[in-house]
Amino acid sequence: MSTKIRLIIVASAILIVAVLVIVGAVTKAQTSQTNTQVVILNLLNGQQYFGAPHIYQGDNDGSPTNSWPVYYGPNNASQYWSLAGISSNQPVLMMVPTQYNMGSAMFWSETYSGGAVKITIIGTYSSGSSPLSDGFEIYLFLNPTTWGVSPKYNYSIPYTSTVGNGWAYSGYPSPHEGDNILPQSSTPYIVVQWEPYWQIFGTAPGATGQWNVWIVNNTNGNNPSIGPSPSPNLGSGYAGWDGIGTGAFQPNPGDRINITVTYDPSTNTLTGIAIDLNTGQSASFTLNLGNYYTPPGSGSYVFGVEGITGAFYANWALLYVATTQQPTTPPTPSLSSLGCSRAAVLALIQILGGEYQVGQFIGANSSSLSCLYFGTVNGQLYELSSRLYFIEPPGINSIVLYPPGSSYWNGLNSNLYVLQLMPNVKGWSNDNLVVNSSNVPYSGGNYTVILVGTYTQYSWTNYNYPADGFYVSMFVKPVAALVNETANYTIPAFKLVESQTPYLIVGWDPISAVWPVGPGEFKIAVVYPNGTYVTLLDEGGQGYIQGLEPGDLILMKVTYDSYTNAIYAEVVDLNSSSEVNITFPLGNYFTPPQPGYYWTSVYSWSGWEAANWGIVYYAVSATTQQTPTPPTPPTLPQNYQVVLNLLNGQQYFGVPHVYQGDYNGEPTNQW
C-alpha cells in the first residue's frame, strides 16, 4: 500500500517531500478590468506549488479522518498512476481513495471585493468503479465563526457530512451526491457539485445535466439545512437544484478534467463548466439564484474544493486550484483622464529616468502618435485592458498580472507592475497577448512596437541561460472577434491570430548568444492569411545580449519602415547596456500594408529551456507619411523632380521606381 503523508500547514506555504517551486500567480489581467488571481495549488507539468494558506478536512463514512488528502510527489506518484497502467511521475493531491462514502476538502480564505469570482480546478483519477460517481465539489462564501484557516483547525473543523447524517442513504437533498462535507458557517454559502453519475446512469424527472447546486445553512456545524426546499427542478422530497445543466460525460482514467465555476453578484448568477481536456466532452450549467440567495458583501470569506465518493467511487485527485476575482471598480481611476499618448511617455520615463532618453524611442512631434497599453505611471497600473486579449489554453491562467513587490519578482526590488506572458515551465509552447492597437492608425509611414520586458526565474536542459525571449507581431487584422482566455480564432501551432492580411513577426531569442553562437539573436517571419508561416531569418543581427541576469529590464523596439519595406529592430539590456540590432529588407516576401487600423501582439514560448518572461511596458507608435520639401538648388530649373532624398535624416522616396540587382552575372533582389 502506498505511503500516506499527512499534510501540515506551515505559515504561507507547505513543504511536502521536496522543496516547493514557487511559480504561482497572484493577480491576472483580463479584459474590462484588472482581476485578482490566487493560485492555491499547481502541480501541472511536475510543479509542486502549494500557494495560499489552506487547511484540510477528511471524512470516512461519516466520521472525521486525517488519512486524506494524500500527496503523491515525484518520488512516489508512479504508485498512483500505475493503477491506470500509466507510467508517470506527475504529482497529484489525491482527495479520496477508491472506497465507498469518502470525502476530503481543501479550504482557504480570501478577501472578497464584491465583484465576480471564479474558481478553476483541474482534476483527474487513475482508478474507479464502473460507473464513476460524485466527482468534485466547490464551496463559495463560507463565513465560519467556530473555525478558520489556521493550523490548529487542520483536519478538525466542525462539520456534518451527508453520509454522517444519513441523507446520502435516503437520496436527500439529491438522488445522487455522495459524501458531501458541510462545514459550519454563520451565513448561507453555496455548494456546486459536478456529479458524473447523473444522466449517464442516474436520471430523474426534471434532471437534465450533471450539476447539483445547494444553498447551505449550517450555523452550528451539526444541523445543516439545504435550500431551496423543495427542489425547484425535482420537486418534493429533494432540496437545491439537482441534476441541472446540459451535457454529460464520464472521463477515462488519467483524463484531465477542467472545472470552472463563476459567481456574478451583479446578476446573482452561477455558471459552471466541466471539460474533459482529453476528449473534449463537457457538461455545463447557468443558474440565476433569484431570491434564494442574497449576494454577499465585501469582506473575508472561506472558499474550498472537495473530492467525493459514494455508492460508486474513484480516487479523485487535484492538479490545479485557483480563484480569480474581478473588482467592482477600475484599479486606477486617477489615471482615467490621462491620454494614452502622454502615458506612453510617463511610463517610459519611470523606466529610463528622463524625457531626454525617452525621445529616441517615442516621437514627440505632431507627425507621430503613440499609445501605452500596459505600464506603470506614477506608481499606478496603467492598462487599456479593454484592448488586451489573452490567447491561452482554457482554464490555464498563464498570462498573469503581478503588482510591485509580488512573488514574481522573486525577492528583487521593483516598483513596476509586470504582466507575465509565460510561466517558468519547459515545453509549454506559447501563449499570446494580442493588443487591439487600432487606435494608433497606420498611415503609411513608420510603425513601431516598443516593449520593456524582464524575467526573474528560468530553467534549462542544455544551456544555463534564459531562452526564447519576446516575439512581436505587427499588422494583424483578426478574421473574427477574439474571445479572451481561449485558443479560438488562432493558428494552433503557435497560438497565432488568424489574420485577413499578411503580418510580420520579429523575435528576439537570447539563447543564440550561447547555443550555438550564431550570427545574431533576431528571428523574422511572415504569416499569410492562409496560415502559412514563412521564416525569413532564423538567426541574425549585430551584437549579443551578454550577461543577462534575472530582473534585468530589456527594451525591445521593432519598427517597420514603409519607405524601404524593411524592419529595424533593437534590443537593449537597460541594466548592462548590452545591445543587439538589425536592419532587414523584406523584399518580395511582404508588401507594404495599406493605410488602416491594425492589431499587434507579443508572445513568448518555451522548449528545452524556459523563463517566466513578462512585460512591464507595451506601446505602439506611428508616424504619418509626409512628403518632405527639399531645398531647391539655385542652379536647377523650377520644374526639377526629386527621386530620392535622404539628406539630413530625411527618408524621401519620390516618383514611382523599380530596382534591379546583379550578383556575379545573375539577377538578384538582395540589392
C-alpha positions as CSV (number, residue, x, y, z in Angstrom):
1,M,0.0,0.0,0.0
2,S,1.3,3.5,-0.8
3,T,2.8,5.6,1.9
4,K,0.4,8.2,3.1
5,I,1.8,11.6,4.1
6,R,-0.4,13.8,6.3
7,L,-0.4,17.4,5.0
8,I,0.7,20.0,7.5
9,I,0.1,23.7,7.1
10,V,3.1,26.0,7.6
11,A,2.8,29.8,7.5
12,S,2.2,30.8,3.9
13,A,3.4,27.6,2.1
14,I,3.7,23.9,2.5
15,L,6.7,21.7,2.3
16,I,6.0,18.1,1.3
17,V,8.7,15.7,0.4
18,A,10.6,18.2,-1.6
19,V,11.3,21.9,-1.7
20,L,8.4,23.6,-3.5
21,V,9.0,25.5,-6.6
22,I,7.3,28.9,-6.4
23,V,5.7,29.6,-9.7
24,G,2.2,30.5,-8.7
25,A,0.2,33.5,-9.7
26,V,-1.0,36.4,-7.6
27,T,-3.1,38.5,-9.9
28,K,-4.3,38.3,-13.5
29,A,-5.1,41.0,-16.1
30,Q,-8.2,40.4,-18.2
31,T,-10.5,42.4,-20.4
32,S,-12.7,45.2,-18.9
33,Q,-10.9,45.4,-15.5
34,T,-7.9,44.0,-13.6
35,N,-8.7,40.7,-12.0
36,T,-7.0,39.3,-8.9
37,Q,-6.0,35.7,-9.0
38,V,-4.7,33.5,-6.2
39,V,-3.2,30.1,-7.1
40,I,-3.9,27.6,-4.3
41,L,-2.3,24.6,-5.9
42,N,-0.3,23.9,-9.0
43,L,1.2,20.5,-9.7
44,L,0.9,20.7,-13.5
45,N,4.0,19.7,-15.5
46,G,5.8,18.4,-12.5
47,Q,5.5,21.6,-10.4
48,Q,5.0,21.2,-6.6
49,Y,3.4,24.6,-5.7
50,F,1.1,25.0,-2.7
51,G,0.2,28.6,-2.6
52,A,-2.2,30.4,-0.2
53,P,-2.5,29.1,3.3
54,H,-5.1,26.4,3.5
55,I,-6.4,23.5,5.6
56,Y,-7.9,20.1,5.0
57,Q,-10.7,18.0,6.3
58,G,-11.3,14.3,5.6
59,D,-14.3,12.2,6.2
60,N,-14.5,8.4,6.3
61,D,-18.1,7.1,6.0
62,G,-19.4,9.9,8.2
63,S,-16.5,10.2,10.7
64,P,-13.6,12.7,10.6
65,T,-10.3,11.5,9.4
66,N,-6.8,12.9,8.7
67,S,-5.9,10.0,6.4
68,W,-6.6,12.0,3.2
69,P,-5.9,14.0,1.2
70,V,-2.8,12.1,0.3
71,Y,0.0,13.9,-1.6
72,Y,2.0,11.9,-4.2
73,G,5.2,13.7,-5.1
74,P,7.6,12.9,-8.0
75,N,9.2,10.1,-5.9
76,N,6.0,8.1,-5.4
77,A,3.5,9.4,-7.9
78,S,4.0,6.3,-10.0
79,Q,2.1,4.4,-7.4
80,Y,-1.0,6.5,-8.2
81,W,-0.7,6.4,-12.0
82,S,0.2,2.7,-12.2
83,L,-3.4,1.9,-11.2
84,A,-4.4,3.1,-14.7
85,G,-1.4,1.5,-16.4
86,I,0.2,4.9,-16.9
87,S,3.9,5.5,-16.4
88,S,4.2,8.9,-14.9
89,N,5.8,10.8,-12.0
90,Q,3.3,13.7,-12.3
91,P,2.5,14.8,-8.7
92,V,-1.1,14.7,-7.5
93,L,-3.1,15.5,-4.4
94,M,-5.4,12.5,-4.1
95,M,-8.5,13.7,-2.3
96,V,-10.2,10.3,-1.8
97,P,-9.3,6.6,-2.1
98,T,-11.1,4.1,-4.2
99,Q,-13.6,3.3,-1.4
100,Y,-17.3,3.9,-0.7
101,N,-18.6,7.0,1.1
102,M,-15.4,9.1,1.4
103,G,-14.7,12.8,1.2
104,S,-12.0,15.3,1.8
105,A,-11.9,19.0,1.2
106,M,-9.3,21.8,1.0
107,F,-10.3,25.3,2.4
108,W,-8.6,28.7,2.0
109,S,-9.6,32.2,2.9
110,E,-9.7,35.4,0.7
111,T,-10.7,39.0,0.9
112,Y,-13.7,39.3,-1.4
113,S,-14.0,42.7,-3.1
114,G,-17.7,42.4,-4.2
115,G,-17.2,41.5,-7.9
116,A,-17.4,38.3,-9.9
117,V,-15.4,35.4,-8.5
118,K,-14.3,32.3,-10.4
119,I,-12.8,29.1,-9.1
120,T,-10.9,26.8,-11.5
121,I,-9.7,23.3,-10.8
122,I,-8.0,20.6,-12.8
123,G,-8.6,17.1,-11.6
124,T,-8.1,13.5,-12.6
125,Y,-8.4,9.9,-11.4
126,S,-6.4,6.7,-12.0
127,S,-8.8,4.1,-10.7
128,G,-12.5,3.8,-10.0
129,S,-15.7,1.8,-10.2
130,S,-17.9,1.4,-13.2
131,P,-19.8,3.7,-13.3
132,L,-18.0,6.6,-11.7
133,S,-19.8,8.9,-9.3
134,D,-19.7,12.0,-7.1
135,G,-16.7,13.9,-8.6
136,F,-15.7,17.3,-7.3
137,E,-17.5,20.0,-5.2
138,I,-16.7,23.7,-5.0
139,Y,-17.6,25.9,-2.0
140,L,-18.2,29.7,-2.2
141,F,-18.6,32.3,0.6
142,L,-18.3,30.3,3.8
143,N,-18.2,32.6,6.8
144,P,-17.1,30.4,9.7
145,T,-17.1,31.6,13.3
146,T,-16.1,28.4,15.2
147,W,-13.1,27.6,12.9
148,G,-10.8,29.3,10.5
149,V,-8.0,28.8,8.0
150,S,-5.2,28.3,10.5
151,P,-3.0,25.3,11.5
152,K,-5.0,24.4,14.7
153,Y,-8.1,23.7,12.6
154,N,-6.3,21.5,10.1
155,Y,-8.4,18.2,9.9
156,S,-10.5,19.5,12.9
157,I,-13.2,21.8,11.5
158,P,-16.8,21.5,12.8
159,Y,-18.9,19.9,10.0
160,T,-21.6,17.5,9.1
161,S,-21.5,15.1,6.2
162,T,-24.4,13.8,4.1
163,V,-23.2,10.3,4.9
164,G,-22.8,11.0,8.6
165,N,-26.3,12.4,9.0
166,G,-27.9,9.7,6.8
167,W,-29.0,12.0,4.0
168,A,-27.0,10.2,1.3
169,Y,-28.7,6.9,2.1
170,S,-32.1,8.4,1.6
171,G,-31.3,10.3,-1.5
172,Y,-31.6,13.7,0.0
173,P,-31.1,16.5,-0.8
174,S,-30.2,15.0,-4.2
175,P,-30.7,11.4,-5.6
176,H,-27.0,11.4,-6.4
177,E,-24.5,13.2,-4.2
178,G,-22.0,11.0,-2.2
179,D,-20.3,12.1,1.0
180,N,-20.6,15.9,1.0
181,I,-18.8,17.7,3.8
182,L,-20.9,20.7,5.0
183,P,-18.8,22.9,7.4
184,Q,-20.1,25.4,9.9
185,S,-20.8,28.9,8.7
186,S,-22.6,31.9,10.3
187,T,-24.1,32.8,6.9
188,P,-25.5,30.8,4.0
189,Y,-23.0,29.5,1.5
190,I,-23.0,28.0,-2.0
191,V,-22.1,24.4,-2.9
192,V,-21.6,23.4,-6.5
193,Q,-21.0,19.7,-7.3
194,W,-20.1,18.1,-10.7
195,E,-21.7,14.6,-10.3
196,P,-20.6,12.4,-13.2
197,Y,-23.2,9.7,-12.3
198,W,-26.0,12.0,-13.4
199,Q,-27.5,11.3,-16.8
200,I,-25.1,8.5,-17.8
201,F,-26.5,6.1,-15.2
202,G,-28.8,8.2,-12.9
203,T,-31.8,10.1,-14.1
204,A,-34.9,11.7,-12.6
205,P,-37.9,13.7,-14.0
206,G,-36.7,17.3,-14.2
207,A,-33.0,16.4,-14.2
208,T,-31.2,17.4,-17.4
209,G,-27.5,17.7,-16.5
210,Q,-24.7,16.7,-14.1
211,W,-24.7,19.5,-11.6
212,N,-26.0,19.8,-8.0
213,V,-26.2,23.4,-6.6
214,W,-27.2,23.9,-3.0
215,I,-27.6,26.9,-0.6
216,V,-26.4,25.6,2.7
217,N,-27.3,26.9,6.2
218,N,-25.2,25.3,9.0
219,T,-24.7,27.9,11.7
220,N,-24.0,25.4,14.5
221,G,-22.0,23.0,12.4
222,N,-24.1,19.9,13.2
223,N,-27.6,20.8,11.9
224,P,-27.4,21.8,8.2
225,S,-30.3,22.7,6.0
226,I,-30.4,22.9,2.2
227,G,-32.3,25.4,0.1
228,P,-34.3,25.9,-1.9
229,S,-36.7,23.4,-0.5
230,P,-38.5,21.7,-2.1
231,S,-36.1,21.4,-5.1
232,P,-37.1,23.9,-7.9
233,N,-36.5,21.2,-10.6
234,L,-37.1,17.9,-8.8
235,G,-39.9,18.9,-6.5
236,S,-41.0,17.4,-3.2
237,G,-38.5,15.2,-1.3
238,Y,-35.5,17.0,-2.6
239,A,-33.7,20.3,-2.0
240,G,-31.5,22.6,-4.0
241,W,-31.1,22.3,-7.8
242,D,-30.2,18.7,-8.6
243,G,-29.1,17.3,-11.9
244,I,-29.3,20.6,-13.7
245,G,-27.5,21.8,-16.9
246,T,-26.7,20.3,-20.2
247,G,-24.2,17.8,-21.4
248,A,-22.8,14.7,-19.6
249,F,-19.7,12.6,-19.7
250,Q,-17.7,10.0,-17.7
251,P,-13.9,10.6,-18.0
252,N,-11.4,7.8,-18.6
253,P,-8.6,7.1,-16.1
254,G,-5.8,9.7,-16.5
255,D,-8.0,12.2,-18.3
256,R,-7.6,15.9,-17.1
257,I,-10.9,17.4,-16.0
258,N,-11.1,21.2,-16.0
259,I,-13.9,22.6,-13.9
260,T,-14.7,26.3,-13.6
261,V,-17.4,27.8,-11.5
262,T,-18.2,31.5,-11.7
263,Y,-20.5,33.6,-9.5
264,D,-21.5,37.1,-10.7
265,P,-23.2,39.2,-8.0
266,S,-24.4,41.8,-10.5
267,T,-26.9,39.3,-11.8
268,N,-26.8,36.8,-8.9
269,T,-25.9,34.1,-11.4
270,L,-23.8,31.0,-11.2
271,T,-22.2,29.3,-14.2
272,G,-20.2,26.2,-14.4
273,I,-18.5,24.0,-17.0
274,A,-16.6,20.7,-16.7
275,I,-14.4,19.8,-19.7
276,D,-12.6,16.5,-20.3
277,L,-9.4,18.0,-21.8
278,N,-8.5,14.7,-23.4
279,T,-11.8,14.0,-25.2
280,G,-13.4,17.5,-25.4
281,Q,-16.6,16.3,-23.8
282,S,-18.3,18.8,-21.5
283,A,-21.1,19.5,-19.1
284,S,-22.3,23.0,-18.2
285,F,-25.0,25.0,-16.4
286,T,-26.2,28.5,-15.9
287,L,-28.4,29.3,-12.9
288,N,-29.9,32.5,-11.6
289,L,-30.2,32.2,-7.8
290,G,-33.1,34.7,-7.6
291,N,-34.4,35.4,-4.2
292,Y,-33.0,32.2,-2.8
293,Y,-29.6,33.8,-2.2
294,T,-28.5,37.3,-1.4
295,P,-25.2,38.5,-2.9
296,P,-22.6,38.7,-0.2
297,G,-20.9,42.0,0.7
298,S,-17.2,42.6,0.5
299,G,-15.1,41.0,3.3
300,S,-13.2,37.9,4.3
301,Y,-14.7,34.5,3.2
302,V,-13.6,30.9,3.0
303,F,-13.7,29.0,-0.3
304,G,-13.0,25.3,-0.9
305,V,-13.0,22.2,-3.1
306,E,-13.8,18.6,-2.2
307,G,-13.3,15.2,-3.8
308,I,-16.2,12.8,-3.1
309,T,-17.2,9.1,-3.4
310,G,-20.5,7.5,-2.5
311,A,-22.1,4.2,-3.6
312,F,-19.6,4.3,-6.5
313,Y,-16.1,5.8,-6.4
314,A,-12.9,7.0,-8.0
315,N,-9.6,8.1,-6.5
316,W,-10.3,11.7,-7.5
317,A,-7.2,13.9,-7.3
318,L,-6.3,17.6,-7.8
319,L,-3.6,19.0,-10.1
320,Y,-4.5,22.7,-10.0
321,V,-6.7,25.1,-8.0
322,A,-7.1,28.9,-8.4
323,T,-9.5,31.7,-7.8
324,T,-9.9,34.8,-9.8
325,Q,-11.8,38.0,-8.6
326,Q,-13.0,40.9,-10.7
327,P,-13.1,44.2,-8.8
328,T,-16.1,46.3,-8.9
329,T,-14.2,49.4,-9.9
330,P,-11.3,50.1,-12.2
331,P,-7.9,49.9,-10.4
332,T,-6.6,53.3,-11.5
333,P,-9.4,55.9,-11.6
334,S,-6.9,58.7,-11.1
335,L,-5.3,57.8,-14.5
336,S,-8.6,57.6,-16.3
337,S,-8.3,61.1,-17.7
338,L,-4.6,60.7,-18.8
339,G,-4.3,60.2,-22.5
340,C,-2.5,57.1,-23.6
341,S,0.0,59.1,-25.6
342,R,1.1,61.1,-22.6
343,A,1.0,57.9,-20.5
344,A,3.4,56.3,-23.0
345,V,6.0,59.0,-22.2
346,L,5.4,59.0,-18.5
347,A,5.7,55.2,-18.1
348,L,8.9,55.1,-20.1
349,I,10.3,58.0,-18.1
350,Q,9.8,55.8,-15.0
351,I,11.9,53.1,-16.6
352,L,14.5,55.2,-18.4
353,G,14.7,58.0,-15.9
354,G,14.2,61.1,-18.1
355,E,12.4,62.6,-21.1
356,Y,15.7,63.2,-22.9
357,Q,16.2,59.4,-23.0
358,V,12.6,58.7,-24.0
359,G,12.8,60.9,-27.1
360,Q,14.8,58.4,-29.0
361,F,12.2,55.8,-28.6
362,I,8.9,57.7,-28.9
363,G,8.4,60.6,-31.3
364,A,7.1,63.7,-29.7
365,N,6.3,65.8,-32.8
366,S,3.0,66.5,-34.4
367,S,3.5,63.8,-37.1
368,S,3.6,60.9,-34.6
369,L,1.1,59.2,-32.3
370,S,1.8,56.8,-29.5
371,C,-0.4,54.9,-27.1
372,L,0.5,53.0,-24.0
373,Y,-1.4,49.7,-23.5
374,F,0.4,48.4,-20.4
375,G,2.8,50.1,-17.9
376,T,3.3,51.8,-14.6
377,V,2.6,55.5,-14.3
378,N,3.4,57.4,-11.1
379,G,3.3,54.1,-9.2
380,Q,-0.1,53.1,-10.5
381,L,-1.1,50.5,-13.0
382,Y,-2.0,51.9,-16.4
383,E,-3.7,49.3,-18.6
384,L,-6.0,49.7,-21.5
385,S,-7.5,46.3,-20.5
386,S,-10.4,46.5,-22.9
387,R,-7.9,46.2,-25.7
388,L,-5.9,43.3,-24.3
389,Y,-6.8,39.7,-25.3
390,F,-5.2,36.5,-23.9
391,I,-4.8,33.6,-26.2
392,E,-4.0,30.7,-23.8
393,P,-5.3,27.2,-23.0
394,P,-8.8,27.4,-21.4
395,G,-8.6,27.2,-17.7
396,I,-4.8,27.6,-17.6
397,N,-4.0,31.0,-16.3
398,S,-0.5,31.6,-17.6
399,I,-0.8,35.3,-18.6
400,V,-0.8,36.8,-15.1
401,L,-0.6,40.3,-13.8
402,Y,1.7,40.8,-10.8
403,P,2.0,44.0,-8.7
404,P,5.2,45.6,-7.4
405,G,6.9,43.5,-4.7
406,S,4.9,40.3,-5.6
407,S,6.2,36.8,-5.8
408,Y,7.0,37.2,-9.5
409,W,10.0,39.5,-8.6
410,N,11.5,36.6,-6.5
411,G,12.9,38.9,-3.9
412,L,14.1,41.6,-6.3
413,N,13.2,45.2,-5.6
414,S,10.9,46.7,-8.2
415,N,8.2,49.3,-8.3
416,L,6.7,48.1,-11.6
417,Y,3.7,46.1,-12.5
418,V,4.6,43.1,-14.7
419,L,2.4,41.1,-17.0
420,Q,3.8,37.5,-17.1
421,L,3.5,36.0,-20.6
422,M,4.9,32.6,-19.8
423,P,5.4,30.5,-16.7
424,N,8.8,29.1,-16.0
425,V,7.8,25.7,-17.4
426,K,9.8,23.8,-20.1
427,G,7.9,22.6,-23.1
428,W,4.9,24.9,-22.5
429,S,4.7,26.0,-26.2
430,N,3.4,29.6,-26.1
431,D,0.6,32.0,-25.1
432,N,-0.1,35.2,-26.9
433,L,-1.1,38.7,-25.6
434,V,-3.0,40.3,-28.5
435,V,-3.5,44.1,-28.5
436,N,-6.2,45.9,-30.3
437,S,-3.9,48.8,-31.3
438,S,-6.2,50.2,-34.0
439,N,-6.5,53.5,-32.1
440,V,-2.9,54.2,-33.5
441,P,-3.7,54.2,-37.2
442,Y,-1.1,53.2,-39.7
443,S,-0.9,55.9,-42.4
444,G,2.0,54.6,-44.5
445,G,5.0,55.9,-42.5
446,N,6.9,54.2,-39.8
447,Y,5.1,51.8,-37.4
448,T,6.7,50.8,-34.1
449,V,6.1,48.4,-31.2
450,I,8.0,49.3,-28.1
451,L,8.1,46.9,-25.1
452,V,10.2,46.6,-22.0
453,G,10.3,43.1,-20.6
454,T,12.0,41.0,-17.9
455,Y,12.3,37.6,-16.3
456,T,13.1,36.5,-12.8
457,Q,13.3,32.7,-13.0
458,Y,14.5,30.3,-15.6
459,S,15.1,26.6,-16.1
460,W,17.3,24.8,-18.6
461,T,18.2,21.5,-20.1
462,N,21.2,22.0,-22.3
463,Y,22.5,25.6,-21.7
464,N,22.4,27.5,-18.5
465,Y,20.9,30.7,-20.0
466,P,17.4,32.0,-20.5
467,A,15.9,31.3,-23.9
468,D,13.1,32.3,-26.3
469,G,12.6,36.0,-25.2
470,F,9.9,38.0,-26.9
471,Y,8.1,37.8,-30.3
472,V,6.3,40.9,-31.7
473,S,3.6,40.7,-34.3
474,M,2.6,43.7,-36.5
475,F,-0.2,44.5,-39.0
476,V,-2.7,41.8,-37.7
477,K,-6.3,42.0,-38.8
478,P,-8.2,39.3,-36.9
479,V,-10.6,37.3,-39.0
480,A,-13.2,37.2,-36.2
481,A,-13.8,38.8,-32.8
482,L,-11.3,37.4,-30.3
483,V,-12.5,35.6,-27.1
484,N,-10.4,36.1,-24.0
485,E,-8.6,33.1,-22.4
486,T,-9.1,30.8,-25.3
487,A,-7.3,29.4,-28.3
488,N,-10.1,30.1,-30.7
489,Y,-9.5,32.0,-34.0
490,T,-5.8,31.2,-33.9
491,I,-3.3,29.2,-35.9
492,P,-3.0,26.4,-33.4
493,A,0.7,25.5,-33.8
494,F,1.8,28.8,-32.3
495,K,-1.4,30.3,-30.9
496,L,-1.0,33.0,-33.5
497,V,-4.0,35.1,-34.6
498,E,-5.5,34.2,-37.9
499,S,-5.5,37.4,-39.9
500,Q,-7.2,38.8,-43.0
501,T,-3.8,40.3,-44.0
502,P,-0.2,39.2,-44.0
503,Y,1.6,40.2,-40.9
504,L,5.2,40.3,-39.6
505,I,6.8,38.6,-36.6
506,V,10.1,39.8,-35.2
507,G,11.5,37.7,-32.4
508,W,14.5,38.0,-30.0
509,D,16.0,34.8,-28.6
510,P,18.9,35.4,-26.2
511,I,19.9,31.7,-26.3
512,S,21.6,32.4,-29.6
513,A,24.4,34.1,-27.6
514,V,25.4,30.8,-26.1
515,W,23.8,28.0,-28.2
516,P,25.5,27.9,-30.6
517,V,26.9,31.3,-31.0
518,G,25.2,32.2,-34.3
519,P,25.2,35.3,-36.4
520,G,22.7,37.1,-34.2
521,E,19.6,36.9,-31.9
522,F,16.8,38.0,-34.1
523,K,14.2,35.9,-35.9
524,I,11.9,37.3,-38.6
525,A,8.8,35.7,-40.2
526,V,5.7,36.5,-42.3
527,V,2.4,34.9,-41.6
528,Y,0.0,34.8,-44.5
529,P,-3.8,34.8,-44.4
530,N,-4.0,31.1,-45.2
531,G,-2.0,30.4,-42.0
532,T,1.3,29.8,-43.8
533,Y,4.3,30.7,-41.6
534,V,7.4,31.6,-43.6
535,T,10.7,32.1,-41.7
536,L,12.7,34.8,-43.4
537,L,15.5,34.8,-40.8
538,D,16.4,32.3,-38.1
539,E,19.4,34.0,-36.6
540,G,20.6,37.4,-37.5
541,G,21.6,40.9,-36.3
542,Q,24.6,42.7,-34.9
543,G,25.8,42.0,-31.3
544,Y,24.6,39.9,-28.5
545,I,22.9,40.5,-25.1
546,Q,25.7,39.4,-22.8
547,G,25.5,38.6,-19.1
548,L,21.6,38.6,-18.9
549,E,20.6,38.4,-15.3
550,P,17.2,37.8,-13.6
551,G,15.4,41.1,-13.1
552,D,17.2,42.9,-15.9
553,L,14.9,45.3,-17.9
554,I,15.1,44.6,-21.6
555,L,13.9,47.2,-24.1
556,M,12.8,45.9,-27.4
557,K,11.9,48.3,-30.3
558,V,10.6,47.0,-33.6
559,T,9.9,49.4,-36.4
560,Y,8.5,48.8,-39.9
561,D,9.6,51.4,-42.5
562,S,7.2,51.5,-45.4
563,Y,9.6,53.7,-47.4
564,T,12.2,51.0,-47.6
565,N,9.9,48.0,-46.8
566,A,12.4,47.0,-44.1
567,I,12.4,46.0,-40.4
568,Y,14.6,47.9,-38.0
569,A,14.9,46.3,-34.6
570,E,17.0,46.7,-31.5
571,V,17.1,45.1,-28.0
572,V,18.9,46.8,-25.1
573,D,19.6,45.3,-21.7
574,L,19.0,48.5,-19.7
575,N,21.0,47.2,-16.8
576,S,24.2,46.3,-18.7
577,S,23.7,48.4,-21.8
578,S,24.4,45.3,-23.9
579,E,22.7,45.7,-27.3
580,V,21.7,43.8,-30.4
581,N,20.2,45.3,-33.5
582,I,19.2,44.5,-37.1
583,T,18.2,46.1,-40.4
584,F,16.3,43.6,-42.6
585,P,14.8,44.4,-46.0
586,L,11.7,42.3,-46.6
587,G,11.9,42.3,-50.4
588,N,9.1,40.5,-52.2
589,Y,8.0,38.5,-49.1
590,F,6.0,41.4,-47.7
591,T,4.1,44.1,-49.5
592,P,3.8,47.4,-47.6
593,P,0.4,47.4,-45.9
594,Q,-2.5,49.6,-46.9
595,P,-3.1,52.5,-44.5
596,G,-5.6,51.4,-41.9
597,Y,-6.2,50.0,-38.5
598,Y,-4.2,47.1,-37.2
599,W,-3.6,44.9,-34.2
600,T,-0.3,43.9,-32.7
601,S,0.8,41.2,-30.3
602,V,3.6,39.9,-28.1
603,Y,4.3,36.4,-27.0
604,S,7.0,34.1,-25.7
605,W,7.3,30.4,-25.5
606,S,9.5,27.6,-24.1
607,G,11.1,24.4,-25.2
608,W,14.1,22.7,-23.6
609,E,14.8,25.9,-21.8
610,A,12.2,28.2,-20.2
611,A,11.9,31.5,-18.4
612,N,9.0,33.4,-16.8
613,W,9.1,36.2,-19.4
614,G,6.9,39.2,-18.6
615,I,6.4,42.8,-19.8
616,V,6.4,46.0,-17.8
617,Y,5.7,48.3,-20.7
618,Y,3.9,47.9,-24.1
619,A,3.2,50.8,-26.5
620,V,2.6,51.3,-30.2
621,S,3.8,54.4,-32.1
622,A,3.1,55.5,-35.7
623,T,4.4,58.4,-37.8
624,T,2.3,59.8,-40.5
625,Q,3.7,59.7,-44.0
626,Q,4.9,63.1,-45.2
627,T,6.4,64.4,-48.4
628,P,9.5,66.4,-47.5
629,T,10.1,69.5,-49.5
630,P,13.8,69.5,-50.2
631,P,15.7,72.8,-50.7
632,T,15.8,74.0,-54.3
633,P,19.4,74.5,-55.6
634,P,19.5,77.8,-57.5
635,T,21.2,76.1,-60.5
636,L,18.3,73.7,-61.1
637,P,15.2,74.6,-63.2
638,Q,11.9,75.3,-61.4
639,N,10.4,72.0,-62.6
640,Y,13.0,69.6,-61.4
641,Q,11.8,66.3,-59.7
642,V,13.4,64.7,-56.7
643,V,13.5,60.9,-56.9
644,L,15.4,60.3,-53.7
645,N,16.4,62.5,-50.7
646,L,18.0,61.0,-47.6
647,L,19.8,64.2,-46.6
648,N,19.7,65.4,-43.0
649,G,17.9,62.3,-41.8
650,Q,15.1,62.5,-44.4
651,Q,13.6,59.3,-45.8
652,Y,12.0,60.6,-49.0
653,F,11.4,58.3,-52.0
654,G,9.6,60.3,-54.7
655,V,8.3,59.2,-58.1
656,P,7.5,55.5,-58.6
657,H,10.6,53.5,-59.4
658,V,11.9,49.9,-59.6
659,Y,15.2,48.2,-58.8
660,Q,17.4,45.5,-60.4
661,G,20.4,43.8,-58.8
662,D,23.1,41.6,-60.1
663,Y,25.2,39.0,-58.3
664,N,28.1,37.6,-60.2
665,G,26.2,37.8,-63.5
666,E,22.9,36.6,-62.1
667,P,19.8,38.6,-61.3
668,T,19.2,39.2,-57.6
669,N,16.7,41.1,-55.3
670,Q,19.2,41.3,-52.5
671,W,20.3,44.8,-53.5
